[in-house]
């Protein structure tokens, strides 16, 4: 009975913290998972929150979640109104809390799919995944699609389980993972492709590319009225009709060119990967 009380108290504190962090001046809150440092995400999503505020006639406020798990809880329990989710967090959130109204998914470099890279320093002797045995590997957040889960599946396919690595560490975001390898603290790491390309010229080399996964998605709280959900969806799907539309979506993350309609079936291949990882005992 005492343990149950501690769990309940933890949940209460979580929700109180989440609620008190939301501004009383916000009509709608857009939450983003911390795939980059918070300051960078504030700059990246600032134009979008401004655009939505103007289109909806309401004050849309941006909130960067503290970690991937709390981000999933915030939208899963309808504490926030709109959430931007990576593919794996989206699939996991849906499985845990149930379906939410889909708003849009992003298109990157003209395709609604994105990739990740498993990489090493340019001067490394490592050439392929099998060469990682006995090496030190850095992942991003445990819930990250390209920072952990899909690369972890690829390592398993290559016969490299974590017990065959000399050291494994998780860091907060893709940038930190990249810098850890560049600094020589780890032999290899995994990040989403746009972050790899951003730092490639500083001395990185890819040894593997992930399969294409349907890109990041915007979802709405199940508590929002249907009319409001449709209004938000329309604003996102017609964003390129705004003169500043290309710049607004391009600011989200390098290479984003549009927002298009999303469907649960777009993430089926990722569900299969996550199911296999679960069978292997790998959880976010």
Backbone as CSV, one residue per row, in Angstrom:
resi,resn,N_x,N_y,N_z,CA_x,CA_y,CA_z,C_x,C_y,C_z
1,UNK,0.827,-1.206,0.000,0.000,0.000,0.000,0.861,1.256,0.000
2,UNK,1.967,1.234,0.770,2.847,2.402,0.821,3.474,2.678,-0.532
3,UNK,3.879,1.602,-1.235,4.500,1.798,-2.550,3.529,2.459,-3.506
4,UNK,2.238,2.039,-3.441,1.230,2.625,-4.315,1.081,4.118,-4.043
5,UNK,1.148,4.496,-2.775,1.026,5.907,-2.422,2.181,6.717,-2.992
6,UNK,3.376,6.136,-2.979,4.539,6.844,-3.530,4.374,7.051,-5.025
7,UNK,3.860,6.040,-5.719,3.642,6.154,-7.164,2.626,7.242,-7.454
8,UNK,1.523,7.235,-6.700,0.488,8.239,-6.913,1.025,9.638,-6.667
9,UNK,1.845,9.803,-5.634,2.423,11.102,-5.328,3.320,11.562,-6.462
10,UNK,4.087,10.613,-7.015,4.955,10.973,-8.139,4.172,11.474,-9.326
11,UNK,3.053,10.814,-9.613,2.215,11.255,-10.722,1.612,12.618,-10.460
12,UNK,1.187,12.828,-9.216,0.626,14.132,-8.852,1.654,15.227,-9.047
13,UNK,2.875,14.985,-8.580,3.937,15.986,-8.729,4.255,16.240,-10.193
14,UNK,4.228,15.180,-10.999,4.491,15.351,-12.437,3.463,16.277,-13.062
15,UNK,2.181,15.999,-12.808,1.136,16.795,-13.423,1.099,18.217,-12.885
16,UNK,1.388,18.375,-11.589,1.444,19.730,-11.036,2.574,20.522,-11.684
17,UNK,3.720,19.853,-11.864,4.849,20.523,-12.503,4.546,20.898,-13.928
18,UNK,3.891,19.988,-14.642,3.542,20.265,-16.031,2.558,21.413,-16.130
19,UNK,1.555,21.399,-15.276,0.523,22.423,-15.349,1.040,23.790,-14.936
20,UNK,1.862,23.845,-13.892,2.361,25.135,-13.438,3.365,25.728,-14.401
21,UNK,3.943,24.868,-15.278,4.915,25.387,-16.253,4.227,26.031,-17.445
22,UNK,2.909,25.836,-17.588,2.191,26.386,-18.722,1.695,27.782,-18.389
23,UNK,1.947,28.700,-19.280,1.594,30.096,-19.044,0.091,30.301,-18.986
24,UNK,-0.323,31.162,-18.073,-1.744,31.495,-17.971,-2.198,32.277,-19.195
25,UNK,-1.252,32.811,-19.960,-1.576,33.607,-21.140,-1.701,32.764,-22.401
26,UNK,-1.432,31.463,-22.307,-1.484,30.604,-23.478,-2.888,30.049,-23.673
27,UNK,-3.437,30.234,-24.884,-4.705,29.602,-25.231,-4.471,28.147,-25.632
28,UNK,-3.379,27.921,-26.357,-2.999,26.580,-26.782,-1.507,26.390,-26.542
29,UNK,-1.120,25.198,-26.169,0.294,24.896,-25.922,0.781,23.854,-26.921
30,UNK,1.860,24.191,-27.610,2.532,23.279,-28.531,3.783,22.747,-27.830
31,UNK,3.831,21.450,-27.596,4.970,20.838,-26.906,5.870,20.117,-27.906
32,UNK,7.172,20.234,-27.684,8.184,19.637,-28.561,9.138,18.796,-27.724
33,UNK,9.505,17.631,-28.221,10.460,16.781,-27.492,11.877,17.341,-27.658
34,UNK,12.768,17.125,-26.696,14.096,17.762,-26.704,15.125,17.047,-27.575
35,UNK,14.891,17.043,-28.905,15.841,16.378,-29.798,17.046,17.256,-30.099
36,UNK,16.953,18.541,-29.751,18.074,19.479,-29.789,18.045,20.286,-28.492
37,UNK,19.098,21.046,-28.211,19.063,21.903,-27.020,17.842,22.824,-27.034
38,UNK,17.315,23.126,-25.859,16.073,23.896,-25.739,16.145,25.249,-26.445
39,UNK,17.279,25.916,-26.356,17.397,27.232,-26.994,17.280,27.117,-28.506
40,UNK,17.849,26.060,-29.068,17.779,25.850,-30.517,16.340,25.541,-30.940
41,UNK,15.627,24.775,-30.122,14.250,24.428,-30.449,13.327,25.636,-30.330
42,UNK,13.608,26.511,-29.394,12.820,27.739,-29.261,12.932,28.575,-30.530
43,UNK,14.146,28.664,-31.062,14.353,29.397,-32.319,13.685,28.669,-33.494
44,UNK,13.787,27.335,-33.494,13.282,26.549,-34.612,11.755,26.588,-34.717
45,UNK,11.079,26.560,-33.582,9.618,26.495,-33.587,8.953,27.846,-33.330
46,UNK,9.756,28.873,-33.094,9.200,30.204,-32.892,8.354,30.681,-34.066
47,UNK,8.858,30.578,-35.300,8.057,31.008,-36.454,6.745,30.236,-36.593
48,UNK,6.760,28.946,-36.272,5.542,28.147,-36.387,4.508,28.556,-35.339
49,UNK,4.939,28.787,-34.108,3.979,29.199,-33.077,3.378,30.558,-33.421
50,UNK,4.184,31.442,-34.001,3.679,32.755,-34.414,2.645,32.586,-35.538
51,UNK,2.963,31.734,-36.499,2.060,31.475,-37.621,0.732,30.903,-37.118
52,UNK,0.797,29.909,-36.233,-0.423,29.294,-35.722,-1.242,30.286,-34.903
53,UNK,-0.568,31.118,-34.133,-1.287,32.128,-33.345,-2.090,33.045,-34.246
54,UNK,-1.477,33.449,-35.351,-2.155,34.360,-36.277,-3.288,33.665,-37.026
55,UNK,-3.056,32.416,-37.453,-4.066,31.686,-38.211,-5.265,31.303,-37.344
56,UNK,-4.995,30.951,-36.093,-6.062,30.480,-35.214,-6.716,31.605,-34.424
57,UNK,-6.056,32.748,-34.388,-6.569,33.854,-33.598,-6.477,33.590,-32.114
58,UNK,-5.505,32.779,-31.712,-5.289,32.439,-30.308,-3.795,32.458,-30.014
59,UNK,-3.449,32.616,-28.746,-2.049,32.640,-28.369,-1.526,31.218,-28.222
60,UNK,-0.681,30.802,-29.148,-0.063,29.476,-29.096,1.312,29.621,-28.472
61,UNK,1.550,28.876,-27.429,2.826,28.974,-26.703,3.624,27.691,-26.865
62,UNK,4.924,27.830,-27.047,5.817,26.682,-27.207,6.356,26.220,-25.867
63,UNK,6.389,24.901,-25.662,7.013,24.304,-24.489,7.920,23.176,-24.938
64,UNK,9.180,23.198,-24.494,10.118,22.113,-24.781,10.095,21.159,-23.593
65,UNK,9.707,19.923,-23.831,9.620,18.941,-22.751,11.004,18.618,-22.204
66,UNK,11.043,18.138,-20.965,12.329,17.863,-20.321,12.993,16.604,-20.862
67,UNK,12.192,15.615,-21.254,12.732,14.393,-21.844,11.646,13.730,-22.681
68,UNK,12.009,12.668,-23.377,11.073,12.036,-24.302,9.898,11.394,-23.560
69,UNK,10.170,10.749,-22.439,9.112,10.053,-21.707,8.068,11.021,-21.170
70,UNK,8.516,12.129,-20.592,7.557,13.100,-20.060,6.781,13.763,-21.190
71,UNK,7.425,13.922,-22.339,6.744,14.492,-23.509,5.579,13.604,-23.930
72,UNK,5.810,12.295,-23.968,4.746,11.365,-24.325,3.609,11.415,-23.306
73,UNK,3.938,11.561,-22.028,2.890,11.639,-21.003,2.072,12.915,-21.144
74,UNK,2.744,14.012,-21.476,2.025,15.286,-21.586,0.943,15.240,-22.654
75,UNK,1.264,14.690,-23.829,0.244,14.621,-24.875,-0.639,13.391,-24.670
76,UNK,-0.067,12.318,-24.151,-0.849,11.106,-23.927,-1.981,11.324,-22.937
77,UNK,-1.748,12.178,-21.939,-2.757,12.470,-20.920,-3.453,13.802,-21.185
78,UNK,-3.230,14.358,-22.366,-3.923,15.572,-22.820,-3.645,16.802,-21.959
79,UNK,-2.438,16.891,-21.396,-2.048,18.077,-20.634,-1.742,19.236,-21.588
80,UNK,-1.156,18.920,-22.752,-0.875,19.934,-23.761,-1.833,19.752,-24.937
81,UNK,-1.947,20.781,-25.767,-2.938,20.782,-26.845,-2.424,20.209,-28.156
82,UNK,-1.179,20.511,-28.466,-0.557,20.062,-29.714,0.823,19.532,-29.356
83,UNK,1.239,18.464,-30.007,2.578,17.942,-29.754,3.253,17.557,-31.057
84,UNK,4.532,17.826,-31.095,5.403,17.418,-32.204,6.184,16.223,-31.683
85,UNK,6.055,15.091,-32.381,6.636,13.845,-31.893,7.520,13.194,-32.943
86,UNK,8.618,12.606,-32.474,9.394,11.744,-33.343,8.584,10.488,-33.617
87,UNK,8.903,9.746,-34.671,8.122,8.553,-35.031,8.005,7.516,-33.917
88,UNK,9.124,7.142,-33.290,9.061,6.135,-32.226,8.274,6.636,-31.019
89,UNK,8.542,7.845,-30.517,7.708,8.345,-29.420,6.219,8.377,-29.777
90,UNK,5.905,8.683,-31.039,4.511,8.694,-31.473,3.905,7.295,-31.375
91,UNK,4.607,6.298,-31.892,4.111,4.919,-31.860,3.970,4.430,-30.425
92,UNK,4.966,4.734,-29.600,4.943,4.301,-28.194,3.822,5.006,-27.432
93,UNK,3.668,6.304,-27.659,2.617,7.062,-26.995,1.245,6.507,-27.350
94,UNK,1.036,6.208,-28.637,-0.246,5.676,-29.090,-0.545,4.329,-28.449
95,UNK,0.472,3.487,-28.360,0.297,2.166,-27.750,-0.034,2.287,-26.266
96,UNK,0.573,3.272,-25.609,0.391,3.432,-24.164,-0.909,4.138,-23.802
97,UNK,-1.218,5.207,-24.522,-2.343,6.061,-24.146,-3.529,6.016,-25.108
98,UNK,-3.358,5.402,-26.252,-4.429,5.378,-27.240,-4.212,6.423,-28.319
99,UNK,-4.998,6.323,-29.367,-4.837,7.211,-30.519,-5.231,8.646,-30.193
100,UNK,-4.526,9.568,-30.840,-4.819,10.999,-30.743,-5.131,11.514,-32.155
101,UNK,-5.835,12.616,-32.265,-6.094,13.173,-33.593,-4.789,13.538,-34.298
102,UNK,-4.596,13.003,-35.494,-3.405,13.309,-36.276,-3.607,14.627,-37.012
103,UNK,-2.564,15.446,-37.024,-2.650,16.755,-37.663,-1.877,16.797,-38.981
104,UNK,-0.606,16.414,-38.939,0.238,16.463,-40.138,1.554,15.765,-39.845
105,UNK,2.208,15.299,-40.885,3.579,14.797,-40.736,4.467,15.604,-41.664
106,UNK,5.735,15.674,-41.337,6.622,16.537,-42.106,7.278,15.814,-43.271
107,UNK,7.595,16.591,-44.271,8.304,16.118,-45.460,9.702,16.713,-45.421
108,UNK,10.704,15.876,-45.608,12.082,16.359,-45.559,12.769,16.064,-46.899
109,UNK,13.345,17.108,-47.488,13.975,17.004,-48.808,13.006,16.395,-49.826
110,UNK,11.731,16.772,-49.727,10.745,16.319,-50.690,10.178,14.934,-50.442
111,UNK,10.615,14.252,-49.373,10.132,12.909,-49.073,9.561,12.867,-47.652
112,UNK,8.472,12.109,-47.439,7.892,12.021,-46.095,8.596,10.999,-45.204
113,UNK,9.813,10.638,-45.576,10.616,9.686,-44.808,11.909,10.350,-44.367
114,UNK,12.474,9.857,-43.260,13.794,10.339,-42.882,14.662,9.171,-42.462
115,UNK,15.960,9.423,-42.363,16.935,8.387,-42.060,17.823,8.825,-40.904
116,UNK,18.539,7.869,-40.385,19.551,8.148,-39.376,20.884,7.595,-39.839
117,UNK,21.934,7.983,-39.152,23.272,7.500,-39.473,23.931,6.898,-38.234
118,UNK,24.580,5.777,-38.420,25.511,5.268,-37.413,26.875,5.694,-37.908
119,UNK,27.633,6.370,-37.079,28.832,7.058,-37.559,30.014,6.900,-36.612
120,UNK,31.186,7.211,-37.151,32.448,7.181,-36.405,33.240,8.436,-36.778
121,UNK,34.360,8.614,-36.127,35.264,9.686,-36.560,35.858,9.307,-37.911
122,UNK,36.152,10.319,-38.692,36.672,10.092,-40.044,37.961,9.280,-40.035
123,UNK,38.779,9.443,-38.995,40.070,8.745,-38.927,39.973,7.372,-38.256
124,UNK,38.754,6.915,-37.948,38.565,5.624,-37.281,38.832,4.464,-38.234
125,UNK,39.312,3.349,-37.663,39.547,2.144,-38.456,38.254,1.357,-38.665
126,UNK,37.199,1.727,-37.965,35.918,1.029,-38.065,35.291,1.298,-39.437
127,UNK,34.911,0.221,-40.128,34.350,0.359,-41.467,32.906,-0.120,-41.582
128,UNK,32.507,-1.044,-40.729,31.150,-1.602,-40.803,30.641,-1.907,-39.397
129,UNK,29.358,-2.197,-39.308,28.735,-2.413,-37.999,29.402,-3.548,-37.224
130,UNK,29.781,-4.605,-37.919,30.396,-5.738,-37.243,31.708,-5.354,-36.551
131,UNK,32.352,-4.289,-37.017,33.614,-3.836,-36.425,33.414,-3.151,-35.073
132,UNK,32.158,-2.921,-34.678,31.883,-2.212,-33.428,32.029,-3.099,-32.189
133,UNK,32.193,-4.389,-32.378,32.366,-5.289,-31.237,33.542,-4.828,-30.378
134,UNK,33.289,-4.683,-29.079,34.332,-4.256,-28.149,34.579,-2.762,-28.149
135,UNK,33.744,-1.986,-28.854,33.916,-0.533,-28.940,32.929,0.195,-28.014
136,UNK,33.146,1.488,-27.868,32.285,2.330,-27.024,31.277,3.059,-27.907
137,UNK,29.988,2.953,-27.540,28.921,3.493,-28.382,28.058,4.464,-27.587
138,UNK,27.721,5.595,-28.223,26.860,6.585,-27.576,25.539,6.692,-28.334
139,UNK,24.446,6.566,-27.583,23.100,6.748,-28.119,22.529,8.063,-27.607
140,UNK,21.444,8.506,-28.255,20.698,9.645,-27.743,19.720,9.181,-26.679
141,UNK,18.639,9.911,-26.510,17.619,9.545,-25.541,17.115,8.127,-25.829
142,UNK,16.826,7.329,-24.793,16.336,5.964,-25.009,15.090,5.892,-25.885
143,UNK,14.293,6.971,-25.917,13.086,6.972,-26.720,13.258,7.544,-28.111
144,UNK,14.476,7.922,-28.474,14.717,8.543,-29.773,14.681,7.522,-30.906
145,UNK,13.978,7.875,-31.979,13.854,6.983,-33.135,15.213,6.696,-33.761
146,UNK,15.922,7.763,-34.156,17.198,7.612,-34.852,18.401,7.728,-33.926
147,UNK,18.163,8.189,-32.705,19.261,8.286,-31.749,19.461,7.010,-30.948
148,UNK,18.469,6.100,-31.008,18.606,4.853,-30.253,17.888,3.657,-30.886
149,UNK,16.565,3.748,-31.052,15.774,2.549,-31.310,16.051,1.888,-32.661
150,UNK,15.975,2.635,-33.755,16.246,2.021,-35.063,17.715,1.600,-35.184
151,UNK,18.682,2.432,-34.754,20.082,1.976,-34.777,20.314,0.744,-33.889
152,UNK,19.626,0.688,-32.757,19.776,-0.480,-31.875,19.296,-1.750,-32.590
153,UNK,18.221,-1.634,-33.342,17.712,-2.749,-34.136,18.733,-3.157,-35.199
154,UNK,19.361,-2.174,-35.843,20.358,-2.465,-36.869,21.590,-3.152,-36.277
155,UNK,21.997,-2.719,-35.103,23.128,-3.368,-34.437,22.802,-4.831,-34.137
156,UNK,21.580,-5.071,-33.670,21.155,-6.449,-33.395,21.206,-7.285,-34.674
157,UNK,20.748,-6.715,-35.783,20.782,-7.429,-37.055,22.209,-7.799,-37.455
158,UNK,23.160,-6.945,-37.053,24.572,-7.189,-37.384,25.262,-8.061,-36.342
159,UNK,24.495,-8.533,-35.359,25.067,-9.398,-34.329,25.753,-8.649,-33.203
160,UNK,25.504,-7.335,-33.118,26.122,-6.527,-32.071,25.074,-6.162,-31.025
161,UNK,25.026,-6.916,-29.949,24.165,-6.598,-28.815,24.994,-5.792,-27.815
162,UNK,24.322,-5.120,-26.887,25.053,-4.201,-26.000,26.101,-4.911,-25.153
163,UNK,25.891,-6.181,-24.865,26.883,-6.914,-24.072,28.179,-7.136,-24.853
164,UNK,28.137,-6.912,-26.166,29.337,-7.061,-26.993,30.058,-5.727,-27.206
165,UNK,29.507,-4.669,-26.621,30.142,-3.361,-26.689,30.919,-3.096,-25.402
166,UNK,32.016,-2.365,-25.508,32.822,-2.081,-24.328,32.110,-1.137,-23.370
167,UNK,31.350,-0.200,-23.919,30.616,0.775,-23.101,29.446,1.321,-23.907
168,UNK,28.338,1.560,-23.228,27.162,2.158,-23.851,26.674,3.297,-22.964
169,UNK,26.366,4.429,-23.594,25.861,5.572,-22.839,24.762,6.266,-23.630
170,UNK,23.776,6.799,-22.902,22.737,7.622,-23.504,22.977,9.076,-23.116
171,UNK,22.887,9.974,-24.084,22.979,11.402,-23.815,21.653,12.050,-24.190
172,UNK,21.492,13.314,-23.852,20.178,13.953,-23.956,19.692,14.150,-25.384
173,UNK,20.583,14.518,-26.309,20.105,14.824,-27.650,21.129,14.436,-28.707
174,UNK,20.757,14.623,-29.958,21.602,14.232,-31.097,22.908,15.019,-31.142
175,UNK,22.838,16.283,-30.809,24.045,17.118,-30.854,25.077,16.607,-29.857
176,UNK,24.639,16.293,-28.645,25.574,15.794,-27.638,26.198,14.461,-28.056
177,UNK,25.397,13.616,-28.715,25.940,12.344,-29.194,27.020,12.578,-30.237
178,UNK,26.759,13.511,-31.137,27.724,13.832,-32.193,29.024,14.370,-31.602
179,UNK,28.905,15.300,-30.672,30.087,15.909,-30.076,30.889,14.909,-29.254
180,UNK,30.201,13.922,-28.655,30.899,12.900,-27.860,31.824,12.056,-28.722
181,UNK,31.382,11.775,-29.954,32.230,11.003,-30.870,33.356,11.881,-31.413
182,UNK,33.040,13.105,-31.773,34.067,14.015,-32.274,35.172,14.244,-31.244
183,UNK,34.785,14.274,-29.964,35.758,14.503,-28.890,36.562,13.254,-28.555
184,UNK,36.217,12.128,-29.167,36.938,10.898,-28.915,36.512,10.165,-27.659
185,UNK,35.393,10.581,-27.051,34.915,9.912,-25.845,34.277,8.569,-26.172
186,UNK,33.746,8.452,-27.404,33.141,7.204,-27.864,33.620,6.897,-29.272
187,UNK,33.608,5.611,-29.606,34.064,5.191,-30.935,33.013,5.418,-32.008
188,UNK,31.744,5.339,-31.624,30.667,5.448,-32.602,29.398,5.961,-31.932
189,UNK,28.476,6.417,-32.767,27.214,6.926,-32.242,26.137,6.846,-33.293
190,UNK,24.919,7.279,-32.929,23.783,7.257,-33.852,22.997,8.551,-33.710
191,UNK,22.663,9.168,-34.836,21.885,10.409,-34.827,21.000,10.473,-36.059
192,UNK,20.053,11.395,-36.036,19.244,11.636,-37.238,20.123,12.273,-38.296
193,UNK,19.754,12.056,-39.545,20.618,12.387,-40.676,20.978,13.864,-40.757
194,UNK,20.026,14.782,-40.478,20.333,16.195,-40.642,21.399,16.653,-39.655
195,UNK,21.421,16.062,-38.455,22.459,16.424,-37.479,23.810,15.871,-37.936
196,UNK,23.806,14.650,-38.472,25.060,14.092,-38.998,25.636,14.981,-40.082
197,UNK,24.805,15.387,-41.041,25.287,16.222,-42.137,25.795,17.574,-41.625
198,UNK,25.175,18.081,-40.574,25.594,19.366,-40.009,27.020,19.314,-39.470
199,UNK,27.409,18.146,-38.932,28.727,18.015,-38.302,29.703,17.149,-39.101
200,UNK,29.262,16.609,-40.215,30.103,15.690,-40.993,31.452,16.302,-41.363
201,UNK,31.443,17.555,-41.780,32.681,18.201,-42.230,33.688,18.420,-41.100
202,UNK,33.231,18.281,-39.859,34.147,18.459,-38.724,34.941,17.191,-38.420
203,UNK,34.660,16.123,-39.180,35.463,14.914,-39.015,34.678,13.650,-38.735
204,UNK,33.477,13.523,-39.320,32.668,12.328,-39.112,32.569,11.516,-40.397
205,UNK,32.276,10.226,-40.230,32.082,9.333,-41.373,30.976,8.338,-41.032
206,UNK,29.998,8.196,-41.907,28.905,7.253,-41.683,29.339,5.843,-42.069
207,UNK,28.932,4.863,-41.269,29.206,3.465,-41.608,27.913,2.709,-41.904
208,UNK,26.760,3.333,-41.631,25.483,2.690,-41.944,24.379,3.741,-41.962
209,UNK,23.385,3.506,-42.807,22.208,4.367,-42.898,20.981,3.551,-42.554
210,UNK,20.106,4.105,-41.764,18.909,3.378,-41.354,17.921,3.262,-42.516
211,UNK,16.964,2.349,-42.418,15.879,2.334,-43.409,15.049,3.602,-43.268
212,UNK,14.297,3.949,-44.297,13.458,5.136,-44.242,12.280,4.938,-43.300
213,UNK,12.068,5.901,-42.434,10.968,5.868,-41.471,10.103,7.102,-41.694
214,UNK,8.785,6.936,-41.643,7.891,8.073,-41.797,8.262,9.144,-40.785
215,UNK,8.302,10.372,-41.239,8.908,11.456,-40.461,8.048,11.928,-39.297
216,UNK,8.560,12.930,-38.584,7.929,13.468,-37.382,6.483,13.898,-37.642
217,UNK,5.691,13.859,-36.598,4.256,14.066,-36.748,3.731,15.038,-35.691
218,UNK,2.725,15.807,-36.068,2.010,16.672,-35.142,0.692,15.988,-34.768
219,UNK,0.382,15.941,-33.476,-0.885,15.382,-33.018,-1.573,16.381,-32.100
220,UNK,-2.866,16.178,-31.892,-3.638,17.073,-31.032,-4.159,16.325,-29.816
221,UNK,-4.473,17.062,-28.783,-5.102,16.496,-27.596,-6.486,15.963,-27.952
222,UNK,-6.829,14.833,-27.344,-8.160,14.260,-27.563,-9.247,15.106,-26.913
223,UNK,-8.838,16.045,-26.074,-9.808,16.899,-25.391,-10.221,18.117,-26.220
224,UNK,-9.482,18.399,-27.275,-9.835,19.552,-28.097,-11.119,19.275,-28.880
225,UNK,-11.970,20.276,-29.050,-13.171,20.102,-29.875,-12.774,19.734,-31.311
226,UNK,-13.601,18.948,-31.965,-13.308,18.506,-33.334,-13.081,19.705,-34.254
227,UNK,-13.865,20.748,-34.056,-13.737,21.938,-34.908,-12.364,22.586,-34.747
228,UNK,-11.850,22.588,-33.511,-10.529,23.174,-33.265,-9.436,22.310,-33.888
229,UNK,-9.563,20.999,-33.766,-8.589,20.082,-34.373,-8.542,20.299,-35.877
230,UNK,-9.700,20.403,-36.503,-9.752,20.604,-37.951,-9.142,21.947,-38.346
231,UNK,-9.336,22.945,-37.499,-8.771,24.272,-37.778,-7.247,24.229,-37.717
232,UNK,-6.712,23.552,-36.718,-5.253,23.428,-36.582,-4.689,22.615,-37.740
233,UNK,-5.365,21.494,-38.060,-4.905,20.639,-39.157,-4.865,21.421,-40.472
234,UNK,-5.900,22.179,-40.721,-5.971,22.974,-41.951,-4.839,23.993,-42.010
235,UNK,-4.556,24.618,-40.864,-3.477,25.606,-40.821,-2.131,24.971,-41.144
236,UNK,-1.897,23.761,-40.647,-0.630,23.080,-40.905,-0.541,22.575,-42.345
237,UNK,-1.617,22.012,-42.840,-1.587,21.417,-44.185,-1.559,22.456,-45.303
238,UNK,-1.937,23.685,-44.990,-1.919,24.752,-46.011,-0.810,25.770,-45.738
239,UNK,0.161,25.380,-44.945,1.177,26.339,-44.499,1.976,26.931,-45.666
240,UNK,2.164,26.168,-46.725,2.954,26.675,-47.856,2.219,27.749,-48.648
241,UNK,0.923,27.911,-48.386,0.178,28.978,-49.047,0.513,30.342,-48.439
242,UNK,1.082,30.318,-47.246,1.526,31.560,-46.617,2.848,31.978,-47.253
243,UNK,3.046,33.264,-47.517,4.311,33.716,-48.121,5.546,33.289,-47.331
244,UNK,5.401,33.196,-46.011,6.532,32.789,-45.166,6.546,31.298,-44.892
245,UNK,5.613,30.561,-45.491,5.480,29.134,-45.217,6.753,28.321,-45.382
246,UNK,7.446,28.433,-46.525,8.675,27.652,-46.696,9.710,27.924,-45.612
247,UNK,9.839,29.184,-45.205,10.805,29.529,-44.159,10.365,28.992,-42.805
248,UNK,9.053,28.990,-42.569,8.528,28.512,-41.286,8.799,27.022,-41.116
249,UNK,8.482,26.213,-42.143,8.723,24.770,-42.024,10.215,24.462,-42.092
250,UNK,10.951,25.249,-42.863,12.391,25.030,-42.961,13.120,25.297,-41.672
251,UNK,12.540,26.133,-40.820,13.171,26.447,-39.536,13.045,25.303,-38.545
252,UNK,12.029,24.450,-38.718,11.781,23.365,-37.761,13.007,22.471,-37.629
253,UNK,13.503,22.035,-38.750,14.741,21.253,-38.789,15.257,21.326,-40.223
254,UNK,16.549,21.330,-40.451,17.079,21.474,-41.803,16.501,20.451,-42.780
255,UNK,16.062,20.932,-43.936,15.565,20.037,-44.968,14.072,19.847,-45.010
256,UNK,13.341,20.343,-44.002,11.886,20.189,-44.025,11.308,21.120,-45.090
257,UNK,10.491,20.554,-45.981,9.958,21.330,-47.100,8.442,21.453,-47.099
258,UNK,7.755,20.633,-46.304,6.291,20.698,-46.314,5.723,19.911,-45.147
259,UNK,4.423,20.070,-44.911,3.667,19.269,-43.954,2.507,18.655,-44.723
260,UNK,2.322,17.346,-44.581,1.287,16.649,-45.339,0.411,15.812,-44.407
261,UNK,-0.657,15.269,-44.955,-1.596,14.482,-44.169,-0.910,13.253,-43.584
262,UNK,-1.289,12.898,-42.356,-0.702,11.751,-41.664,-1.746,10.665,-41.455
263,UNK,-1.261,9.417,-41.419,-2.136,8.271,-41.198,-1.377,7.267,-40.334
264,UNK,-2.090,6.550,-39.485,-1.457,5.550,-38.618,-0.648,4.528,-39.419
265,UNK,-1.118,4.161,-40.597,-0.442,3.131,-41.393,0.929,3.585,-41.889
266,UNK,1.187,4.902,-41.869,2.490,5.406,-42.303,3.622,4.900,-41.410
267,UNK,3.291,4.446,-40.195,4.312,4.076,-39.218,4.362,2.572,-38.958
268,UNK,3.793,1.781,-39.883,3.706,0.337,-39.666,5.077,-0.329,-39.625
269,UNK,6.010,0.057,-40.510,7.332,-0.580,-40.497,8.069,-0.294,-39.195
270,UNK,7.841,0.889,-38.636,8.467,1.217,-37.358,7.847,0.400,-36.228
271,UNK,6.547,0.180,-36.285,5.891,-0.648,-35.268,6.508,-2.044,-35.248
272,UNK,6.806,-2.576,-36.427,7.411,-3.911,-36.511,8.801,-3.918,-35.875
273,UNK,9.576,-2.861,-36.100,10.905,-2.756,-35.497,10.791,-2.677,-33.982
274,UNK,9.884,-1.854,-33.490,9.725,-1.689,-32.043,9.211,-2.961,-31.388
275,UNK,8.356,-3.696,-32.098,7.869,-4.971,-31.569,9.014,-5.953,-31.409
276,UNK,9.909,-6.000,-32.397,11.067,-6.899,-32.309,11.983,-6.479,-31.161
277,UNK,12.205,-5.186,-31.017,13.051,-4.717,-29.924,12.450,-5.085,-28.573
278,UNK,11.130,-4.983,-28.467,10.461,-5.343,-27.215,10.669,-6.812,-26.903
279,UNK,10.604,-7.661,-27.943,10.850,-9.080,-27.759,12.273,-9.338,-27.259
280,UNK,13.197,-8.470,-27.667,14.598,-8.594,-27.259,14.869,-7.965,-25.891
281,UNK,13.826,-7.347,-25.325,13.981,-6.720,-24.015,14.485,-5.289,-24.078
282,UNK,14.438,-4.698,-25.273,14.875,-3.320,-25.443,13.663,-2.405,-25.366
283,UNK,13.613,-1.561,-24.363,12.504,-0.622,-24.203,13.054,0.792,-24.036
284,UNK,12.281,1.800,-24.453,12.744,3.193,-24.320,12.917,3.587,-22.860
